[in-house]
Amino acid sequence: MEQSGLTTELTKAIPILVGGALAILGGIAGQIISHHLYRSRDRASLMRERVEMLVKALYAHARWLRDKETAVLFRGIEHDVPSPFGEAQMLQKLYFPELAPELLAIREAEIPMIKFIGEQQLAKMKDLNAWIKAWNPDPYYNAYNEYMVALEVAVRKCRDHLISEIGI
């Protein structure tokens, strides 16, 4: 009889033990899932921030080029502000090695613009009146248009990378 009483008590305890085990397993599983989701969200946020920093540096470089043209050619002052392109290159090399061709294209598109600014600055210093008469900004603006195409290709690739990595 005592054994049947023990069996009855064990039979009553089994649902309690199973329920407790399920609660513990559910808590552990919830923590694991929560941790995984937090890390995914944190990784996505970090990736988005890095892409945004790179794109901001690229657009800052475009602005820097326009400021350089304006300062040197039309205000007659030196433009000693460091180029933001170095920051863009640093971010690309650290986090986005697949964007190297796009940044190289931007750098190559920049060269004719810098050359134009330098040549025009020298011509202006030699003879201002002759420079004014011969002024033709078309080569600069043509180079700037090519630069902007290269910039937009890089930005598009940044956006595509972000979409493929984090699915936004």
N, C-alpha and C positions, 0 to 999 in steps of 0.2 A: 504494500500500500504506500509505503513511503516513496518508493520509486515512482509510482504513478503520480504522486503529488509533485515530485521533483520534475517529472516530465511535463506536467501541466504548467508549472512555473516557468520552465524553459520555453515552452511553447508560447507562453504569454510574453516572455522577454525577447524572443526573436524579432518581432516587428519593431520593438524599441531599439534593439541593437542595429538592425538593418537601417532603420530611419536615421539613427545617429551616424552610422557609417556613410550613408548617402549625403547627409548634411555636411560632414567633414569633406567628402570628395567634391561636393558641389562648391564648397568654399574655396578649396584648392583650385578647382577648375576655373572658378570665377576670377581668382587672383591671376592665374596664368593668362587667361583671355584678356583681362583688363591690362595687364602688363604689356602683352603683345600689341594691343590696340594703342596704348600710350606711346610705345616705341615707334610704331608705324606713323602715328600722327606727328610725333616729334621729328622723325626723320623727314617726313614730307615738309614740315615747316622749315627745317634747316635747309633742305634742297631749294625750296621756294626763295628763302632769304638769299642764298648764294647766287641763284640765277638773277634775282632782282639787283643785287650788288653789281654783278657783271654788266647787266644791261644799263644800269645807271652810269657806270664808268664809261661805257661805249658812247652813250648820248652826251655825257660830259665832255668827252673827247671831241665830238662833233661841234659842240658849243665852243670849246677851246680853240678849234681851228678858225671859226668865224670871228671870235674875239681877237685872235692873233692877226688876222687880215685887217680888221678894223683898226686895231691899235697901231700896227706898223705902217699901214698905207695911208690911213685917213686922219689919224690923230698925231702921227709922227712920234710916237713913243715906243720904247722897247717893250716887248712882251716876254717877260722873264718868268711867267707862271709855269710851273712844271706841268707837263702833259698828263692827263688822267689815263692815258693809254697804258702806262706802266702798271697801274692798278688793275686794269682789265686783263693785261697779260698775266699778272700774278694770279688772279682768280682763275683764269683759263688753265694755267699750268697746274695749279693745285687741284682743281675740282672738275675741270671739263677738258681733258686732253683731246677729246674728239672734235673740239672747236678750233684747233690749231690752224687748219686751212682758212677758216673764215676770218680769224684775226690777222693772218698773213695777208689776206686780200684787202683788209681794211688798211693795214700798214702800207701796202703797195699803192693803194689808191690815194693815200695821204701824200706821198712823195711829190707828185706834180704840183700839188697845192702849196707845199712848203717851198718848193723850188720857185714857183711863180711869185710868191710873197718876197722871197729874197732877191730875185731879179728886179722886181718892181721897186723894192726899197733902194737898191743900188742906182737904178735909173733915176729915181726921184731925187736922190742925194746929188747926182751928177748935174742934172739940169731940170729943175722943177717945171719950168714952162714947157720944155720939150716933152717931159713925162706927161704933163696934163694933156697936151695935144695928141700924144700917141696912146693915151690910156684906152685899153681894150680889156675889159674884165672877162670876156668870153672864155678864154682858156681856163681861168680859175673856176668859173661856174660850170663849165663842162666837166672839169676834174671833180668838182664838188658833187655833181650829179652822179658820177661814177662811184664816188666815195659813199654817197647815201645809199646807192644800190647795194654795195658791199655791206654796209651797216645793217640794212634791212634784212639781208640774207642771214647775217649772224644773229640778229634778234629773232628771226623766224625759227632758226635752228635751236636757239635757247628755249623758245616757247615749246617747240616740238619735243625737246628733251624733257622739259618739265611735265608735259602731258604724258609722255611714255613712262617716266619714273614714278609719278604720283597720281596720275590719272585725273588731272583737273581739266 
